Amino acid sequence: MTHHNSQFDCSETDSDCQALRRDSRNQGVSDLDNLPFRLSPPGANTAVLLVHGFTATPWEMRPLANHLAAQGIASLAVRLPGHGTSPEDLAGRQWEEWLSAIRDGYQILSKDFQSIYGMGMSTGCLLLLAMAKEKSFNGLILFSPYLRVLHKLAPYAGWLRWIRPYQVKPTDEGLNERYYNRRPLAGVHQINRLLKTVRSQLPHIVCPVLAFNGEGDQTVDIDSGRQLVDLLGSAVKIYKLYGPDVPHVLTREENPCRESMFAGATRFIQELESPGSVVRVR
């Protein structure tokens, strides 16, 4: 199913969003659903910066954006360089380039909104946390955050990339246009570099945080997700662990608890935005 004709989607007059989409096409993104997008429901005064995960595209954040739009919350989904193009393109990128794309997205939203939240999927969480050191988010919602990848060879990607440049990982049925089936180990090396930076910054991040992990995650160490949240300097931080039927990519329909997560994320924003409301740490 394609979604790029949403009534709230990046309009002809939205020059910033159109520029992001044009840049992505120039870098080799051919599928419209993999382009950056912006949803701006009428009257929205709060916005969310959406960041997809490693080897994915903005497409995986679209269901979340649609949910937010229905609740009157605007969003902008950026595309990380090297994604939606080719594994070879991704292999040549550094995490600082990914962060730069997020910085651009934040700048675009800050023109129209004072309240800006970040929502990330997996590695997108790490990048938003890195961004929180320099930009002030009103809050962060983290879907499948982590400090460790499950694959036992992941920590050695820095030198393994010279021996075996790609890890072949079959994509789920029908998602070949959304995810790479060859993961460049050079990219995993960049994640390792990013993790080292973010881990040291966690105690200095103080904005409210809501985080979700699922016990069915076969990609990252979910215990490290809880550890990440514990290390944050935030006064308000809520962590929710779902059961073994909940997979790694929490924004797709394979997650049976997706709607409750989306509702919880929206409620988290609404409570923070409503004067006098209290977000309880559970």
C-alpha positions as CSV (number, residue, x, y, z in Angstrom):
1,M,0.0,0.0,0.0
2,T,1.3,3.5,-0.8
3,H,0.7,6.4,1.5
4,H,2.4,9.3,-0.2
5,N,-0.8,11.0,-1.2
6,S,-1.9,11.7,2.3
7,Q,-4.1,14.8,2.6
8,F,-1.6,16.3,5.0
9,D,1.6,15.4,3.1
10,C,4.5,17.6,2.1
11,S,2.7,20.2,0.0
12,E,3.8,22.0,-3.2
13,T,4.3,25.2,-1.1
14,D,6.4,23.5,1.6
15,S,9.8,24.4,0.1
16,D,11.8,22.9,2.9
17,C,10.2,19.5,2.7
18,Q,10.3,19.6,-1.1
19,A,14.0,20.4,-0.9
20,L,14.6,17.3,1.3
21,R,12.7,15.1,-1.1
22,R,14.6,16.6,-4.1
23,D,17.9,16.0,-2.4
24,S,17.0,12.4,-1.7
25,R,16.0,11.8,-5.3
26,N,19.2,13.3,-6.4
27,Q,21.1,10.9,-4.2
28,G,19.3,7.9,-5.8
29,V,16.1,7.3,-3.9
30,S,13.6,6.1,-6.6
31,D,10.7,4.8,-4.6
32,L,8.4,7.7,-3.5
33,D,7.4,6.0,-0.2
34,N,11.1,6.0,0.8
35,L,11.4,9.8,0.6
36,P,11.3,12.2,3.5
37,F,7.8,13.5,4.3
38,R,6.0,16.0,6.4
39,L,2.5,15.8,7.7
40,S,0.9,19.1,8.9
41,P,-2.6,18.8,10.2
42,P,-4.5,22.1,10.3
43,G,-3.9,24.0,13.6
44,A,-1.1,21.8,14.8
45,N,1.1,23.6,17.4
46,T,3.3,20.6,18.3
47,A,5.7,18.7,16.0
48,V,7.6,15.5,16.1
49,L,10.9,14.7,14.3
50,L,10.7,11.1,13.1
51,V,14.0,9.1,12.6
52,H,14.0,5.6,11.0
53,G,16.4,2.8,11.8
54,F,19.5,1.3,10.3
55,T,19.0,0.0,6.7
56,A,15.4,1.3,6.7
57,T,13.7,4.4,5.2
58,P,11.2,7.0,6.3
59,W,8.5,4.5,5.1
60,E,8.7,2.7,8.5
61,M,7.7,5.8,10.3
62,R,4.7,6.5,8.2
63,P,2.1,4.6,10.4
64,L,3.3,6.6,13.4
65,A,3.1,9.9,11.5
66,N,-0.5,9.1,10.4
67,H,-1.5,8.4,14.0
68,L,0.1,11.6,15.2
69,A,-1.7,13.6,12.4
70,A,-5.0,12.2,13.4
71,Q,-4.3,13.6,16.9
72,G,-3.5,17.0,15.5
73,I,0.3,16.6,15.9
74,A,2.6,17.5,13.0
75,S,5.6,15.5,12.0
76,L,8.6,15.5,9.7
77,A,10.3,12.2,8.8
78,V,13.9,12.6,7.7
79,R,15.9,10.2,5.6
80,L,19.4,9.2,6.8
81,P,22.1,9.4,4.1
82,G,22.8,6.0,2.5
83,H,19.3,4.7,3.1
84,G,16.8,4.0,0.4
85,T,19.5,4.0,-2.2
86,S,22.0,1.1,-2.0
87,P,24.0,-0.9,0.5
88,E,27.1,0.4,-1.3
89,D,26.0,4.0,-0.7
90,L,25.4,3.2,3.0
91,A,28.8,1.6,3.3
92,G,30.5,4.9,2.5
93,R,28.6,7.0,5.1
94,Q,29.5,8.1,8.6
95,W,27.2,8.5,11.5
96,E,27.9,12.2,11.6
97,E,26.2,12.5,8.2
98,W,23.1,10.8,9.7
99,L,23.2,13.3,12.5
100,S,23.4,16.2,10.0
101,A,20.2,15.1,8.4
102,I,18.5,15.1,11.8
103,R,19.9,18.6,12.5
104,D,18.4,19.8,9.2
105,G,15.0,18.3,10.1
106,Y,15.1,20.0,13.5
107,Q,15.9,23.4,11.9
108,I,12.9,23.0,9.5
109,L,10.5,22.3,12.3
110,S,11.8,25.0,14.5
111,K,10.7,27.6,11.9
112,D,7.1,26.8,12.6
113,F,7.0,25.1,16.1
114,Q,8.2,25.9,19.6
115,S,7.4,22.4,20.9
116,I,9.4,19.8,19.2
117,Y,9.6,16.1,20.2
118,G,11.8,13.4,18.8
119,M,10.6,9.8,18.0
120,G,13.2,7.3,16.8
121,M,13.2,3.7,15.8
122,S,16.2,1.6,17.0
123,T,19.4,3.4,15.7
124,G,17.1,6.4,15.2
125,C,16.9,6.6,19.0
126,L,20.6,6.8,19.3
127,L,20.8,9.7,16.8
128,L,18.1,11.6,18.5
129,L,19.9,11.2,21.8
130,A,23.1,12.5,20.2
131,M,21.1,15.4,18.9
132,A,19.7,16.1,22.4
133,K,23.1,17.2,23.5
134,E,23.0,20.3,21.1
135,K,19.2,20.9,20.6
136,S,16.5,21.2,23.1
137,F,13.7,18.6,22.6
138,N,10.5,18.9,24.7
139,G,10.7,15.1,25.0
140,L,11.9,11.9,23.3
141,I,10.0,8.7,22.6
142,L,12.3,5.8,21.9
143,F,11.2,2.7,20.0
144,S,13.6,-0.2,20.6
145,P,16.5,1.8,22.0
146,Y,19.7,-0.2,22.7
147,L,23.3,0.0,23.8
148,R,24.2,-3.5,22.4
149,V,23.4,-5.4,19.3
150,L,22.7,-9.1,19.7
151,H,25.0,-10.4,17.0
152,K,28.1,-11.5,18.8
153,L,30.4,-10.2,16.0
154,A,28.9,-6.7,15.9
155,P,31.5,-5.2,18.2
156,Y,34.2,-6.3,15.7
157,A,32.6,-4.8,12.6
158,G,35.5,-2.2,12.5
159,W,37.9,-4.8,11.2
160,L,35.5,-7.5,9.9
161,R,34.4,-5.0,7.3
162,W,37.7,-5.5,5.5
163,I,37.2,-9.3,5.4
164,R,33.5,-9.6,4.7
165,P,32.0,-6.2,3.7
166,Y,28.3,-7.3,3.9
167,Q,26.1,-9.4,6.1
168,V,23.3,-11.0,4.1
169,K,20.1,-10.8,6.0
170,P,16.9,-11.8,4.1
171,T,14.2,-9.1,4.3
172,D,10.7,-9.9,5.4
173,E,8.3,-10.8,2.6
174,G,7.2,-7.8,0.5
175,L,9.7,-5.4,2.1
176,N,12.6,-5.6,-0.4
177,E,12.0,-2.0,-1.4
178,R,12.1,-0.8,2.3
179,Y,15.1,-2.5,3.8
180,Y,18.5,-3.7,2.5
181,N,19.0,-7.5,2.5
182,R,22.8,-6.8,2.6
183,R,24.0,-4.9,5.7
184,P,27.3,-3.2,5.2
185,L,29.6,-3.9,8.1
186,A,31.1,-0.5,7.6
187,G,27.6,0.8,8.7
188,V,27.7,-1.4,11.8
189,H,31.1,0.1,12.5
190,Q,29.5,3.5,12.4
191,I,26.8,2.4,14.9
192,N,29.6,1.2,17.2
193,R,31.2,4.7,16.9
194,L,27.8,6.3,17.6
195,L,27.1,4.1,20.6
196,K,30.4,5.1,22.2
197,T,29.6,8.8,21.8
198,V,26.0,8.5,23.0
199,R,26.8,6.3,26.1
200,S,29.0,9.1,27.5
201,Q,26.3,11.7,26.9
202,L,23.3,9.9,28.5
203,P,23.8,11.4,32.0
204,H,23.7,14.9,30.5
205,I,20.4,14.4,28.7
206,V,17.6,15.7,30.9
207,C,14.4,16.0,28.7
208,P,11.4,13.7,29.5
209,V,11.8,10.3,27.9
210,L,9.4,7.4,27.1
211,A,10.9,4.2,25.9
212,F,9.6,0.9,24.5
213,N,11.2,-2.5,24.0
214,G,9.8,-5.9,23.1
215,E,10.9,-9.3,24.4
216,G,10.6,-10.7,20.9
217,D,13.4,-8.5,19.6
218,Q,15.9,-10.6,17.7
219,T,18.1,-7.6,16.8
220,V,19.2,-5.8,19.9
221,D,19.8,-6.6,23.5
222,I,16.7,-5.3,25.2
223,D,18.4,-5.3,28.7
224,S,20.7,-2.7,27.2
225,G,17.6,-0.6,26.3
226,R,16.6,-0.5,30.0
227,Q,20.2,0.3,30.9
228,L,20.2,3.2,28.4
229,V,17.1,4.7,30.1
230,D,18.5,4.2,33.6
231,L,21.7,6.1,32.5
232,L,19.7,9.2,31.4
233,G,19.8,12.3,33.5
234,S,16.1,12.9,32.9
235,A,13.8,13.5,35.9
236,V,10.9,12.0,33.9
237,K,11.7,8.7,32.2
238,I,9.2,6.0,31.6
239,Y,10.2,2.5,30.4
240,K,7.8,-0.1,29.1
241,L,8.8,-3.7,28.2
242,Y,6.3,-5.6,26.1
243,G,6.1,-9.4,25.8
244,P,7.7,-12.0,23.5
245,D,5.1,-11.4,20.7
246,V,6.6,-7.9,20.2
247,P,9.4,-7.7,17.6
248,H,12.2,-5.2,16.9
249,V,10.5,-2.9,14.5
250,L,7.7,-1.5,16.6
251,T,6.2,0.8,14.0
252,R,5.1,-2.0,11.6
253,E,1.9,-4.0,11.7
254,E,3.8,-7.1,12.8
255,N,3.8,-5.5,16.2
256,P,0.5,-6.6,17.8
257,C,0.8,-3.8,20.4
258,R,1.5,-1.1,17.9
259,E,-1.7,0.8,18.5
260,S,-1.3,0.9,22.3
261,M,2.3,2.1,21.9
262,F,1.3,4.8,19.5
263,A,-1.5,5.9,21.9
264,G,0.9,5.9,24.8
265,A,3.4,8.0,22.8
266,T,0.7,10.5,21.9
267,R,-0.6,10.7,25.4
268,F,2.9,11.3,26.7
269,I,3.2,14.4,24.4
270,Q,-0.3,15.6,25.3
271,E,0.3,15.3,29.0
272,L,3.6,17.3,28.7
273,E,1.9,19.9,26.6
274,S,-1.1,20.4,28.8
275,P,-0.3,23.0,31.5
276,G,-0.5,21.6,35.0
277,S,-0.5,18.0,33.9
278,V,1.6,15.4,35.7
279,V,3.5,12.6,33.9
280,R,4.0,9.9,36.5
281,V,7.2,7.9,36.4
282,R,6.2,4.2,36.7
